[in-house]
Every structure is written in structure tokens, then in C-alpha cells.
């Protein structure tokens, strides 16, 4: 674990003094609430599991790879303006969703893949979510992944963790009566717009303006920007740096207050939440 001690302690104390009534959690899902590795191997994404399980059409893999090879370098290009990169990511996500629809994406196949233990929650996440529910602290999950709102809700429900304090800011498909994807709901959430700009579409923004203290949890450099536009009184950013640690550490250190390395567990966020709930000034 790597801690930016001064800012970490300062922001933590501000969260503690604000108490649970002013707190909201912003979290990514994939590789943040879930592990990056399963039994020593990198956990496959939902889309990879659908592809490898032959749930999608035979030409899906080659076409999706071609999109990845074209757009992925733009995602990593730090010389691009945010506006330019965001436009390219929107284009990528739109084209990929169109490909998924054309390739026969179905709700029942998403259910099958999730039932086959697609991902593991980090140790401590279940208790963390239970405490949030018990104390009615809102958890806003931002996700641009292929799981989408349907898959995320099913994943959490399947594990007995879906509660009414959880709000999903994620992509969703339009399904026909047979559960086949026939369209995509707006707005499309991609890697560059997981922030305030899309909250109003999900009835989240107005409900939590008075909760001005934020605990942010993410695993990418972009996740650190989930708080952008919110003007919090205090924000504590916890990052999960799962692999490529040596080359990624400087950039992550610049954006997060504390880093959990090597696909670590959820002990630190859980400890902070417990301490906040019992804090006496």
C-alpha cells in the first residue's frame, strides 16, 4: 500500500467529522469492487466470457478486435484533449454496442455467464456494502463495462447484496420481449464521462447534493475524475493499482490519496467506514 500521508489524513478527518449523514460513495465496479485476478489469472470481462463461451456470433471476435486495435491507442494518448478523446471513446462504445446487438446479445446469456462466477468480489466488499445499506449511505456505482445496469444488478442480487441505497450509473440495452438487445439507452457511459455530467440522467444528482463528502474508489486513472464537477467539501480517493505497478505508480500517485497494490483486499475502505461510523469528535 502507498499512502500520501498528509492529504490522506487530512481528508479522512474531514470525512469523519462530517459523519455518515454527509457521506456518499463513488465507486467503479470492475477490478475495483471485484478482483483483477482469479486463481492467479486475470479475470475475464463479461464480453470476453460471452465471446469465449460462443454466446455471440462467430464474426464478433474479429470485428471487436479491429475496433479495439483502432480506438485503444487513442484512449491511452495523453496528448489528446479531453474533448477529442471523449468524442473518440463515444464513437468506439457506440460502434461496439451496435456490434453486440448485431451479434445476438441476450439477457439470458449474461445471466449464464454471471452464474458461472465471472468475477469475485474483493475480500471485505460484502461487509462494506452491508454497512452502507444499514446506515443508508448512498453508493453510486459508475461503470462503462459490458455488464451494464442489467448485469450489475443481477450480479449483486445473485449475491444478496442489492439494496435500495445503491444507484447504478451504467450503460443499458433496450431489450425485446424475448430478452434480445435491440438498442442502447442514452446516455452512453464510456471511459471519459464517468462523472457529474451524466448524473442527471439517472436521478442521482439532485438527491445527494447535500451529501458533500465523498469516498472515491477506482482502479484506473480516469476513475479518479468521477468526482469532477461535484465540488465536495472533502474527498478521499482510494485507488487499486492491480498490475504494471512500477510503470504506473507515478501517475496513480498524482491522482489518488492512497493506493492498494497487487490486487489487494478491501480492508482499508472497510476500516475507514467503520471508523467514521464510530467517530466521536
MIDOSE-1310 file (N, C-alpha, C; in nm, 2 decimals, decimal comma, always signed):
residues 281
xxxx	+0,08/-0,12/+0,00/+0,00/+0,00/+0,00/+0,09/+0,12/+0,00; +0,05/+0,22/-0,08/+0,12/+0,35/-0,08/+0,03/+0,46/-0,04; +0,07/+0,54/+0,06/-0,02/+0,64/+0,12/+0,05/+0,78/+0,10; -0,03/+0,88/+0,05/+0,01/+1,02/+0,05/-0,03/+1,07/+0,19
xxxx	+0,05/+1,06/+0,29/+0,02/+1,07/+0,43/-0,05/+1,20/+0,46; +0,00/+1,31/+0,42/-0,06/+1,44/+0,47/-0,20/+1,46/+0,42; -0,22/+1,45/+0,29/-0,36/+1,47/+0,23/-0,45/+1,36/+0,28; -0,40/+1,23/+0,29/-0,48/+1,12/+0,33/-0,54/+1,15/+0,47
xxxx	-0,46/+1,18/+0,56/-0,51/+1,21/+0,70/-0,60/+1,33/+0,71; -0,57/+1,43/+0,63/-0,65/+1,55/+0,63/-0,79/+1,52/+0,58; -0,80/+1,45/+0,46/-0,93/+1,43/+0,41/-1,00/+1,32/+0,49; -0,93/+1,23/+0,54/-1,00/+1,13/+0,63/-1,07/+1,19/+0,75
xxxx	-1,00/+1,29/+0,81/-1,05/+1,35/+0,93/-1,17/+1,44/+0,89; -1,17/+1,50/+0,77/-1,29/+1,57/+0,73/-1,41/+1,48/+0,71; -1,38/+1,37/+0,65/-1,49/+1,27/+0,63/-1,55/+1,23/+0,77; -1,46/+1,20/+0,86/-1,50/+1,16/+1,00/-1,59/+1,27/+1,06
xxxx	-1,54/+1,39/+1,06/-1,62/+1,50/+1,12/-1,75/+1,52/+1,06; -1,76/+1,50/+0,93/-1,89/+1,51/+0,86/-1,99/+1,40/+0,90; -1,94/+1,29/+0,93/-2,03/+1,18/+0,97/-2,10/+1,11/+0,86; -2,18/+1,01/+0,89/-2,25/+0,93/+0,78/-2,35/+1,01/+0,70
xxxx	-2,41/+1,11/+0,77/-2,51/+1,19/+0,70/-2,47/+1,28/+0,59; -2,34/+1,30/+0,58/-2,29/+1,39/+0,47/-2,20/+1,30/+0,37; -2,20/+1,17/+0,39/-2,11/+1,09/+0,31/-2,19/+1,02/+0,20; -2,12/+1,02/+0,08/-2,16/+0,93/-0,03/-2,04/+0,86/-0,09
xxxx	-2,06/+0,75/-0,15/-1,95/+0,67/-0,20/-1,96/+0,67/-0,36; -1,85/+0,70/-0,42/-1,85/+0,69/-0,57/-1,75/+0,57/-0,60; -1,80/+0,47/-0,67/-1,71/+0,36/-0,70/-1,72/+0,31/-0,84; -1,61/+0,27/-0,89/-1,61/+0,19/-1,01/-1,65/+0,04/-0,97
xxxx	-1,68/-0,04/-1,07/-1,72/-0,18/-1,04/-1,61/-0,28/-1,07; -1,58/-0,30/-1,20/-1,49/-0,40/-1,25/-1,35/-0,37/-1,20; -1,29/-0,46/-1,13/-1,15/-0,46/-1,08/-1,13/-0,35/-0,97; -1,24/-0,30/-0,92/-1,24/-0,21/-0,80/-1,31/-0,28/-0,69
xxxx	-1,44/-0,31/-0,71/-1,52/-0,39/-0,61/-1,49/-0,54/-0,64; -1,45/-0,57/-0,76/-1,41/-0,71/-0,79/-1,26/-0,72/-0,80; -1,21/-0,84/-0,80/-1,06/-0,86/-0,81/-1,02/-0,86/-0,95; -0,89/-0,83/-0,97/-0,83/-0,82/-1,10/-0,79/-0,96/-1,15
xxxx	-0,76/-1,05/-1,05/-0,72/-1,19/-1,08/-0,80/-1,29/-1,01; -0,82/-1,40/-1,07/-0,89/-1,52/-1,01/-0,80/-1,64/-1,03; -0,76/-1,69/-0,91/-0,67/-1,81/-0,91/-0,54/-1,78/-0,99; -0,49/-1,66/-0,98/-0,36/-1,62/-1,04/-0,37/-1,58/-1,19
xxxx	-0,49/-1,59/-1,24/-0,51/-1,55/-1,38/-0,60/-1,43/-1,39; -0,57/-1,34/-1,48/-0,65/-1,22/-1,50/-0,80/-1,25/-1,52; -0,89/-1,19/-1,44/-1,03/-1,22/-1,46/-1,08/-1,17/-1,59; -1,15/-1,26/-1,67/-1,20/-1,21/-1,80/-1,32/-1,12/-1,78
xxxx	-1,34/-1,03/-1,88/-1,45/-0,94/-1,87/-1,58/-1,02/-1,91; -1,69/-0,96/-1,89/-1,82/-1,02/-1,93/-1,82/-1,05/-2,08; -1,77/-0,95/-2,16/-1,77/-0,96/-2,30/-1,68/-1,07/-2,35; -1,56/-1,08/-2,28/-1,47/-1,19/-2,32/-1,53/-1,33/-2,29
xxxx	-1,61/-1,34/-2,18/-1,67/-1,46/-2,14/-1,78/-1,50/-2,23; -1,86/-1,40/-2,28/-1,96/-1,42/-2,38/-1,90/-1,47/-2,51; -1,79/-1,40/-2,55/-1,72/-1,44/-2,67/-1,67/-1,58/-2,66; -1,60/-1,61/-2,56/-1,53/-1,74/-2,55/-1,63/-1,85/-2,52
xxxx	-1,75/-1,82/-2,47/-1,85/-1,92/-2,45/-1,94/-1,94/-2,57; -1,90/-1,88/-2,68/-1,98/-1,89/-2,80/-2,12/-1,85/-2,79; -2,15/-1,74/-2,71/-2,28/-1,69/-2,70/-2,31/-1,59/-2,81; -2,21/-1,53/-2,87/-2,22/-1,43/-2,97/-2,19/-1,49/-3,11
xxxx	-2,22/-1,42/-3,21/-2,20/-1,47/-3,35/-2,05/-1,49/-3,37; -2,02/-1,58/-3,47/-1,89/-1,62/-3,50/-1,79/-1,51/-3,54; -1,85/-1,41/-3,60/-1,76/-1,30/-3,65/-1,75/-1,19/-3,55; -1,80/-1,20/-3,43/-1,80/-1,10/-3,33/-1,65/-1,07/-3,29
xxxx	-1,58/-1,17/-3,26/-1,44/-1,16/-3,20/-1,35/-1,07/-3,29; -1,35/-1,11/-3,42/-1,26/-1,04/-3,52/-1,30/-0,89/-3,53; -1,43/-0,87/-3,54/-1,48/-0,73/-3,55/-1,45/-0,65/-3,43; -1,47/-0,71/-3,31/-1,45/-0,63/-3,19/-1,30/-0,61/-3,17
xxxx	-1,21/-0,70/-3,21/-1,07/-0,68/-3,20/-1,02/-0,56/-3,29; -1,08/-0,56/-3,41/-1,05/-0,45/-3,50/-1,09/-0,31/-3,44; -1,20/-0,30/-3,38/-1,24/-0,18/-3,31/-1,14/-0,15/-3,20; -1,11/-0,25/-3,12/-1,01/-0,23/-3,01/-0,88/-0,18/-3,06
xxxx	-0,83/-0,24/-3,17/-0,69/-0,20/-3,22/-0,69/-0,06/-3,27; -0,81/-0,02/-3,32/-0,81/+0,12/-3,38/-0,83/+0,23/-3,27; -0,92/+0,20/-3,17/-0,95/+0,31/-3,08/-0,87/+0,30/-2,95; -0,82/+0,19/-2,91/-0,75/+0,18/-2,78/-0,63/+0,27/-2,77
xxxx	-0,55/+0,29/-2,88/-0,43/+0,38/-2,87/-0,48/+0,52/-2,84; -0,59/+0,56/-2,89/-0,65/+0,70/-2,86/-0,68/+0,71/-2,71; -0,73/+0,60/-2,65/-0,76/+0,61/-2,51/-0,64/+0,63/-2,42; -0,52/+0,58/-2,47/-0,40/+0,59/-2,39/-0,32/+0,71/-2,43
xxxx	-0,36/+0,79/-2,53/-0,29/+0,90/-2,58/-0,31/+1,02/-2,49; -0,21/+1,06/-2,41/-0,23/+1,17/-2,32/-0,21/+1,31/-2,39; -0,17/+1,31/-2,51/-0,16/+1,43/-2,59/-0,29/+1,48/-2,64; -0,39/+1,40/-2,65/-0,52/+1,44/-2,69/-0,59/+1,52/-2,59
xxxx	-0,67/+1,62/-2,64/-0,76/+1,69/-2,55/-0,87/+1,60/-2,49; -0,92/+1,64/-2,38/-1,03/+1,56/-2,32/-1,15/+1,56/-2,42; -1,18/+1,67/-2,48/-1,29/+1,67/-2,58/-1,27/+1,58/-2,69; -1,15/+1,58/-2,75/-1,12/+1,49/-2,86/-1,13/+1,34/-2,82
xxxx	-1,06/+1,31/-2,71/-1,06/+1,17/-2,66/-1,21/+1,13/-2,63; -1,28/+1,21/-2,56/-1,42/+1,18/-2,53/-1,50/+1,15/-2,65; -1,48/+1,23/-2,76/-1,56/+1,20/-2,88/-1,52/+1,07/-2,94; -1,39/+1,04/-2,94/-1,35/+0,91/-2,99/-1,40/+0,79/-2,91
xxxx	-1,40/+0,80/-2,78/-1,45/+0,70/-2,69/-1,60/+0,68/-2,71; -1,67/+0,78/-2,73/-1,82/+0,77/-2,76/-1,84/+0,69/-2,89; -1,76/+0,73/-2,99/-1,77/+0,66/-3,12/-1,73/+0,51/-3,10; -1,63/+0,48/-3,02/-1,59/+0,34/-3,00/-1,71/+0,26/-2,93
xxxx	-1,75/+0,32/-2,82/-1,86/+0,25/-2,75/-1,99/+0,23/-2,83; -2,02/+0,33/-2,91/-2,14/+0,32/-3,00/-2,13/+0,21/-3,10; -2,01/+0,20/-3,16/-1,99/+0,10/-3,26/-1,98/-0,04/-3,20; -1,92/-0,05/-3,08/-1,92/-0,18/-3,02/-2,05/-0,22/-2,97
xxxx	-2,14/-0,13/-2,92/-2,27/-0,17/-2,88/-2,35/-0,22/-3,00; -2,34/-0,15/-3,11/-2,40/-0,19/-3,24/-2,36/-0,33/-3,28; -2,23/-0,36/-3,26/-2,18/-0,49/-3,29/-2,24/-0,60/-3,20; -2,25/-0,57/-3,07/-2,30/-0,66/-2,98/-2,45/-0,69/-3,01
xxxx	-2,52/-0,59/-3,05/-2,67/-0,61/-3,09/-2,67/-0,70/-3,21; -2,59/-0,67/-3,31/-2,59/-0,74/-3,43/-2,54/-0,89/-3,41; -2,46/-0,91/-3,31/-2,41/-1,04/-3,28/-2,50/-1,13/-3,19; -2,62/-1,08/-3,15/-2,71/-1,16/-3,09/-2,71/-1,16/-2,93
xxxx	-2,67/-1,04/-2,87/-2,66/-1,03/-2,73/-2,80/-1,06/-2,66; -2,81/-1,15/-2,56/-2,93/-1,18/-2,49/-2,91/-1,17/-2,34; -3,02/-1,13/-2,27/-3,02/-1,13/-2,13/-2,99/-1,26/-2,07; -3,04/-1,37/-2,12/-3,02/-1,50/-2,06/-2,88/-1,54/-2,07
xxxx	-2,80/-1,49/-2,17/-2,66/-1,53/-2,18/-2,58/-1,45/-2,08; -2,62/-1,33/-2,05/-2,55/-1,25/-1,95/-2,57/-1,32/-1,81; -2,69/-1,36/-1,79/-2,72/-1,44/-1,66/-2,64/-1,56/-1,65; -2,63/-1,64/-1,76/-2,55/-1,76/-1,76/-2,40/-1,74/-1,73
xxxx	-2,34/-1,63/-1,79/-2,20/-1,60/-1,76/-2,18/-1,56/-1,62; -2,27/-1,48/-1,56/-2,26/-1,43/-1,42/-2,28/-1,55/-1,33; -2,37/-1,64/-1,36/-2,39/-1,76/-1,28/-2,26/-1,85/-1,28; -2,18/-1,84/-1,38/-2,06/-1,92/-1,39/-1,94/-1,85/-1,32
xxxx	-1,97/-1,76/-1,22/-1,87/-1,70/-1,14/-1,77/-1,62/-1,23; -1,83/-1,52/-1,30/-1,75/-1,44/-1,39/-1,64/-1,36/-1,31; -1,68/-1,31/-1,19/-1,59/-1,23/-1,11/-1,60/-1,25/-0,96; -1,50/-1,22/-0,89/-1,50/-1,24/-0,74/-1,50/-1,10/-0,68
xxxx	-1,58/-1,08/-0,58/-1,57/-0,95/-0,50/-1,45/-0,96/-0,42; -1,38/-0,85/-0,40/-1,27/-0,84/-0,31/-1,31/-0,88/-0,17; -1,22/-0,94/-0,09/-1,25/-0,97/+0,05/-1,28/-0,84/+0,12; -1,39/-0,83/+0,19/-1,43/-0,71/+0,26/-1,54/-0,63/+0,20
xxxx	-1,56/-0,65/+0,07/-1,66/-0,58/-0,01/-1,80/-0,60/+0,04; -1,84/-0,73/+0,07/-1,97/-0,77/+0,11/-2,00/-0,70/+0,24; -1,91/-0,70/+0,34/-1,93/-0,63/+0,47/-1,94/-0,48/+0,45; -1,86/-0,42/+0,36/-1,87/-0,28/+0,33/-2,00/-0,24/+0,28
xxxx	-2,06/-0,32/+0,18/-2,19/-0,29/+0,12/-2,30/-0,30/+0,23; -2,29/-0,40/+0,31/-2,39/-0,42/+0,42/-2,39/-0,30/+0,51; -2,27/-0,25/+0,55/-2,27/-0,14/+0,64/-2,33/-0,01/+0,57; -2,30/+0,01/+0,45/-2,36/+0,12/+0,37/-2,51/+0,11/+0,37
xxxx	-2,56/-0,01/+0,35/-2,71/-0,03/+0,35/-2,77/+0,00/+0,49; -2,70/-0,06/+0,59/-2,75/-0,04/+0,73/-2,76/+0,10/+0,77; -2,67/+0,18/+0,72/-2,66/+0,32/+0,77/-2,72/+0,42/+0,66; -2,78/+0,36/+0,55/-2,84/+0,44/+0,45/-2,75/+0,54/+0,38
xxxx	-2,62/+0,49/+0,36/-2,52/+0,58/+0,29/-2,53/+0,54/+0,14; -2,55/+0,63/+0,06/-2,56/+0,60/-0,09/-2,43/+0,56/-0,15; -2,44/+0,46/-0,23/-2,33/+0,41/-0,31/-2,37/+0,43/-0,46; -2,29/+0,51/-0,53/-2,31/+0,54/-0,67/-2,21/+0,46/-0,75
xxxx	-2,25/+0,36/-0,82/-2,15/+0,28/-0,90/-2,15/+0,33/-1,04; -2,03/+0,38/-1,08/-2,01/+0,42/-1,22/-1,95/+0,31/-1,30; -2,01/+0,27/-1,41/-1,95/+0,16/-1,48/-1,97/+0,18/-1,63; -1,86/+0,17/-1,71/-1,87/+0,18/-1,85/-1,86/+0,04/-1,91
xxxx	-1,86/-0,07/-1,83/-1,84/-0,20/-1,88/-1,95/-0,27/-1,95; -1,93/-0,38/-2,00/-2,03/-0,46/-2,07/-2,14/-0,52/-1,99; -2,11/-0,52/-1,85/-2,21/-0,58/-1,76/-2,34/-0,49/-1,77; -2,33/-0,36/-1,78/-2,44/-0,27/-1,79/-2,53/-0,28/-1,66
xxxx	-2,64/-0,20/-1,66/-2,73/-0,19/-1,55/-2,79/-0,33/-1,52; -2,83/-0,40/-1,63/-2,90/-0,53/-1,61/-2,80/-0,63/-1,54; -2,68/-0,64/-1,60/-2,58/-0,73/-1,54/-2,53/-0,70/-1,40; -2,51/-0,57/-1,38/-2,46/-0,53/-1,25/-2,57/-0,56/-1,14
xxxx	-2,69/-0,52/-1,17/-2,80/-0,55/-1,07/-2,82/-0,70/-1,05; -2,81/-0,78/-1,15/-2,82/-0,92/-1,14/-2,70/-0,98/-1,06; -2,58/-0,93/-1,09/-2,46/-0,98/-1,01/-2,48/-0,96/-0,86; -2,52/-0,84/-0,82/-2,53/-0,80/-0,68/-2,65/-0,87/-0,62
xxxx	-2,76/-0,88/-0,69/-2,88/-0,95/-0,64/-2,85/-1,10/-0,62; -2,78/-1,16/-0,71/-2,75/-1,30/-0,70/-2,67/-1,33/-0,58; -2,59/-1,23/-0,53/-2,51/-1,25/-0,41/-2,57/-1,19/-0,29; -2,70/-1,15/-0,30/-2,77/-1,10/-0,18/-2,73/-0,96/-0,14
xxxx	-2,67/-0,88/-0,23/-2,61/-0,75/-0,19/-2,69/-0,63/-0,26; -2,79/-0,66/-0,33/-2,86/-0,54/-0,39/-2,95/-0,48/-0,29; -2,94/-0,35/-0,27/-3,02/-0,28/-0,17/-3,06/-0,14/-0,23; -3,15/-0,08/-0,17/-3,21/+0,05/-0,23/-3,12/+0,17/-0,21
xxxx	-3,00/+0,16/-0,14/-2,91/+0,27/-0,13/-2,81/+0,26/-0,25; -2,82/+0,17/-0,34/-2,72/+0,15/-0,45/-2,79/+0,21/-0,57; -2,71/+0,30/-0,64/-2,75/+0,36/-0,76/-2,65/+0,33/-0,87; -2,70/+0,29/-0,99/-2,61/+0,25/-1,10/-2,61/+0,35/-1,21
xxxx	-2,49/+0,40/-1,23/-2,47/+0,49/-1,34/-2,39/+0,41/-1,45; -2,47/+0,35/-1,53/-2,41/+0,25/-1,62/-2,49/+0,24/-1,75; -2,43/+0,17/-1,85/-2,50/+0,15/-1,97/-2,61/+0,05/-1,96; -2,70/+0,06/-2,05/-2,81/-0,04/-2,05/-2,86/-0,05/-2,19
xxxx	-2,90/-0,18/-2,22/-2,96/-0,20/-2,36/-3,11/-0,19/-2,35; -3,17/-0,18/-2,46/-3,31/-0,19/-2,48/-3,34/-0,33/-2,52; -3,43/-0,40/-2,45/-3,45/-0,55/-2,48/-3,59/-0,57/-2,53; -3,60/-0,67/-2,62/-3,73/-0,70/-2,67/-3,80/-0,80/-2,58
xxxx	-3,92/-0,85/-2,61/-3,99/-0,94/-2,52/-3,92/-1,07/-2,50; -3,83/-1,11/-2,59/-3,75/-1,23/-2,58/-3,62/-1,21/-2,51; -3,59/-1,09/-2,46/-3,47/-1,06/-2,39/-3,35/-1,04/-2,48; -3,38/-1,01/-2,61/-3,27/-0,98/-2,70/-3,24/-0,83/-2,71
xxxx	-3,11/-0,79/-2,72/-3,08/-0,65/-2,72/-3,12/-0,60/-2,86; -3,19/-0,48/-2,86/-3,23/-0,42/-2,99/-3,19/-0,27/-3,00; -3,14/-0,22/-2,89/-3,09/-0,08/-2,89/-3,02/-0,05/-2,76; -2,97/+0,07/-2,75/-2,89/+0,12/-2,63/-2,96/+0,24/-2,57
xxxx	-2,97/+0,24/-2,44/-3,03/+0,36/-2,37/-2,92/+0,47/-2,37; -2,97/+0,59/-2,38/-2,89/+0,71/-2,36/-2,89/+0,76/-2,22; -2,78/+0,82/-2,17/-2,66/+0,84/-2,24/-2,57/+0,72/-2,23; -2,48/+0,71/-2,33/-2,38/+0,61/-2,33/-2,26/+0,65/-2,23
xxxx	-2,23/+0,56/-2,14/-2,12/+0,58/-2,04/-2,00/+0,52/-2,10; -1,89/+0,60/-2,11/-1,77/+0,55/-2,16/-1,66/+0,59/-2,07; -1,53/+0,56/-2,10/-1,42/+0,58/-2,01/-1,39/+0,73/-1,98; -1,45/+0,82/-2,05/-1,41/+0,96/-2,03/-1,53/+1,05/-1,97
xxxx	-1,65/+0,98/-1,95/-1,76/+1,06/-1,90/-1,82/+1,00/-1,77; -1,74/+0,93/-1,69/-1,79/+0,87/-1,57/-1,78/+0,98/-1,46; -1,87/+1,08/-1,46/-1,86/+1,19/-1,37/-2,00/+1,26/-1,36; -1,99/+1,38/-1,30/-2,11/+1,47/-1,28/-2,20/+1,49/-1,41
xxxx	-2,13/+1,49/-1,52/-2,20/+1,53/-1,65/-2,32/+1,44/-1,68; -2,32/+1,31/-1,63/-2,42/+1,22/-1,67/-2,52/+1,19/-1,55; -2,49/+1,24/-1,43/-2,57/+1,20/-1,32/-2,72/+1,24/-1,33; -2,75/+1,35/-1,39/-2,88/+1,40/-1,40/-2,97/+1,30/-1,48
xxxx	-2,91/+1,22/-1,57/-2,99/+1,12/-1,65/-3,03/+1,00/-1,56; -2,97/+0,99/-1,44/-3,00/+0,87/-1,36/-3,07/+0,91/-1,23; -3,12/+1,03/-1,22/-3,19/+1,08/-1,10/-3,11/+1,06/-0,97; -2,98/+1,09/-0,99/-2,89/+1,08/-0,88/-2,84/+1,22/-0,83
xxxx	-2,82/+1,31/-0,92/-2,75/+1,44/-0,88/-2,83/+1,51/-0,78; -2,95/+1,54/-0,80/-3,03/+1,63/-0,70/-3,04/+1,56/-0,57; -3,06/+1,43/-0,57/-3,09/+1,36/-0,44/-2,97/+1,37/-0,34; -2,85/+1,39/-0,39/-2,74/+1,38/-0,30/-2,65/+1,50/-0,29
xxxx	-2,70/+1,62/-0,34/-2,62/+1,74/-0,33/-2,58/+1,78/-0,19; -2,67/+1,75/-0,09/-2,64/+1,78/+0,05/-2,53/+1,69/+0,11; -2,51/+1,58/+0,04/-2,41/+1,48/+0,09/-2,28/+1,53/+0,02; -2,20/+1,61/+0,08/-2,09/+1,68/+0,01/-1,95/+1,62/+0,05
xxxx	-1,95/+1,51/+0,12/-1,83/+1,44/+0,15/-1,82/+1,31/+0,07; -1,71/+1,28/+0,01/-1,71/+1,17/-0,09/-1,59/+1,08/-0,06; -1,62/+0,95/-0,06/-1,51/+0,85/-0,06/-1,51/+0,79/-0,20; -1,41/+0,80/-0,27/-1,40/+0,76/-0,41/-1,31/+0,63/-0,42
xxxx	-1,36/+0,54/-0,50/-1,29/+0,41/-0,51/-1,28/+0,38/-0,66; -1,16/+0,36/-0,71/-1,14/+0,33/-0,85/-1,01/+0,25/-0,88; -1,00/+0,20/-1,01/-0,88/+0,13/-1,04/-0,81/+0,18/-1,16; -0,86/+0,29/-1,22/-0,79/+0,35/-1,34/-0,76/+0,49/-1,31
xxxx	-0,68/+0,55/-1,40/-0,65/+0,69/-1,39/-0,78/+0,78/-1,41; -0,86/+0,73/-1,50/-0,99/+0,80/-1,53/-1,09/+0,80/-1,42; -1,08/+0,69/-1,34/-1,18/+0,68/-1,22/-1,16/+0,79/-1,12; -1,03/+0,84/-1,11/-1,01/+0,95/-1,01/-1,09/+1,07/-1,05
xxxx	-1,14/+1,08/-1,17/-1,21/+1,20/-1,22/-1,36/+1,18/-1,20; -1,41/+1,07/-1,13/-1,55/+1,06/-1,11/-1,61/+1,17/-1,03; -1,53/+1,23/-0,95/-1,57/+1,34/-0,86/-1,58/+1,48/-0,94; -1,53/+1,48/-1,06/-1,52/+1,61/-1,13/-1,66/+1,67/-1,14
xxxx	-1,67/+1,80/-1,11/-1,79/+1,88/-1,12/-1,88/+1,88/-1,00; -1,84/+1,80/-0,90/-1,92/+1,79/-0,78/-1,89/+1,89/-0,67; -1,77/+1,95/-0,67/-1,73/+2,04/-0,57/-1,76/+2,00/-0,42; -1,70/+1,88/-0,38/-1,72/+1,83/-0,25/-1,65/+1,91/-0,14
xxxx	-1,70/+1,90/-0,02/-1,63/+1,96/+0,09/-1,51/+1,89/+0,12; -1,51/+1,75/+0,11/-1,40/+1,67/+0,13/-1,41/+1,55/+0,04; -1,30/+1,50/-0,01/-1,30/+1,38/-0,09/-1,17/+1,30/-0,06; -1,18/+1,18/-0,04/-1,07/+1,09/-0,02/-1,07/+0,98/-0,13
xxxx	-0,96/+0,98/-0,20/-0,96/+0,89/-0,32/-0,87/+0,77/-0,29; -0,93/+0,65/-0,30/-0,85/+0,53/-0,28/-0,84/+0,46/-0,42; -0,72/+0,43/-0,46/-0,70/+0,37/-0,59/-0,65/+0,22/-0,58; -0,70/+0,14/-0,66/-0,65/+0,00/-0,67/-0,56/-0,02/-0,79
xxxx	-0,43/-0,03/-0,77/-0,33/-0,04/-0,87/-0,30/-0,19/-0,88; -0,36/-0,26/-0,98/-0,36/-0,41/-0,97/-0,24/-0,47/-1,04; -0,19/-0,41/-1,14/-0,07/-0,47/-1,21/+0,00/-0,36/-1,28; +0,12/-0,39/-1,35/+0,20/-0,29/-1,41/+0,24/-0,18/-1,31
xxxx	+0,27/-0,22/-1,19/+0,28/-0,13/-1,08/+0,40/-0,03/-1,10; +0,52/-0,08/-1,14/+0,63/+0,01/-1,14/+0,61/+0,12/-1,24; +0,56/+0,09/-1,36/+0,55/+0,19/-1,46/+0,43/+0,28/-1,44; +0,33/+0,23/-1,36/+0,20/+0,31/-1,34/+0,20/+0,39/-1,21
xxxx	+0,29/+0,36/-1,12/+0,29/+0,42/-0,99/+0,29/+0,57/-0,99; +0,39/+0,63/-1,06/+0,39/+0,78/-1,06/+0,26/+0,85/-1,10; +0,20/+0,80/-1,20/+0,07/+0,86/-1,25/-0,04/+0,84/-1,15; -0,05/+0,72/-1,09/-0,15/+0,69/-0,99/-0,13/+0,77/-0,86
xxxx	+0,00/+0,79/-0,82/+0,03/+0,87/-0,70/-0,02/+1,01/-0,71; -0,01/+1,06/-0,84/-0,05/+1,20/-0,86/-0,20/+1,22/-0,85; -0,28/+1,12/-0,85/-0,43/+1,13/-0,86/-0,50/+1,07/-0,74; -0,44/+0,98/-0,67/-0,51/+0,91/-0,55/-0,43/+0,95/-0,42
xxxx	-0,51/+0,95/-0,31/-0,46/+0,98/-0,18/-0,39/+0,85/-0,12; -0,44/+0,74/-0,16/-0,38/+0,61/-0,11/-0,40/+0,51/-0,22; -0,30/+0,42/-0,24/-0,31/+0,31/-0,34/-0,30/+0,18/-0,27; -0,39/+0,09/-0,31/-0,38/-0,05/-0,27/-0,32/-0,13/-0,39
xxxx	-0,21/-0,20/-0,36/-0,13/-0,26/-0,47/-0,16/-0,41/-0,48; -0,12/-0,46/-0,60/-0,12/-0,61/-0,62/-0,25/-0,68/-0,59; -0,36/-0,61/-0,64/-0,49/-0,67/-0,63/-0,53/-0,70/-0,48; -0,50/-0,61/-0,40/-0,52/-0,62/-0,25/-0,67/-0,63/-0,22
xxxx	-0,70/-0,65/-0,09/-0,83/-0,67/-0,04/-0,90/-0,53/-0,01; -1,01/-0,53/+0,05/-1,09/-0,41/+0,08/-1,08/-0,37/+0,23; -0,98/-0,42/+0,29/-0,96/-0,39/+0,44/-0,96/-0,24/+0,47; -0,88/-0,16/+0,39/-0,87/-0,02/+0,42/-1,00/+0,06/+0,40
xxxx	-1,07/+0,05/+0,29/-1,20/+0,12/+0,28/-1,30/+0,07/+0,39; -1,30/-0,06/+0,42/-1,38/-0,11/+0,53/-1,35/-0,05/+0,66; -1,22/-0,04/+0,69/-1,17/+0,02/+0,82/-1,21/+0,17/+0,83; -1,19/+0,24/+0,72/-1,23/+0,38/+0,72/-1,37/+0,40/+0,75
xxxx	-1,46/+0,32/+0,68/-1,60/+0,33/+0,70/-1,64/+0,30/+0,85; -1,58/+0,20/+0,90/-1,61/+0,16/+1,04/-1,57/+0,27/+1,14; -1,45/+0,33/+1,11/-1,40/+0,43/+1,20/-1,49/+0,56/+1,19; -1,54/+0,59/+1,07/-1,63/+0,70/+1,05/-1,76/+0,68/+1,13
xxxx	-1,81/+0,56/+1,12/-1,94/+0,53/+1,19/-1,93/+0,54/+1,34; -1,81/+0,53/+1,39/-1,80/+0,53/+1,54/-1,72/+0,65/+1,59; -1,70/+0,74/+1,50/-1,61/+0,86/+1,53/-1,68/+0,95/+1,63; -1,61/+1,00/+1,73/-1,66/+1,10/+1,83/-1,56/+1,21/+1,83
x	-1,60/+1,33/+1,80/-1,51/+1,45/+1,79/-1,48/+1,49/+1,94
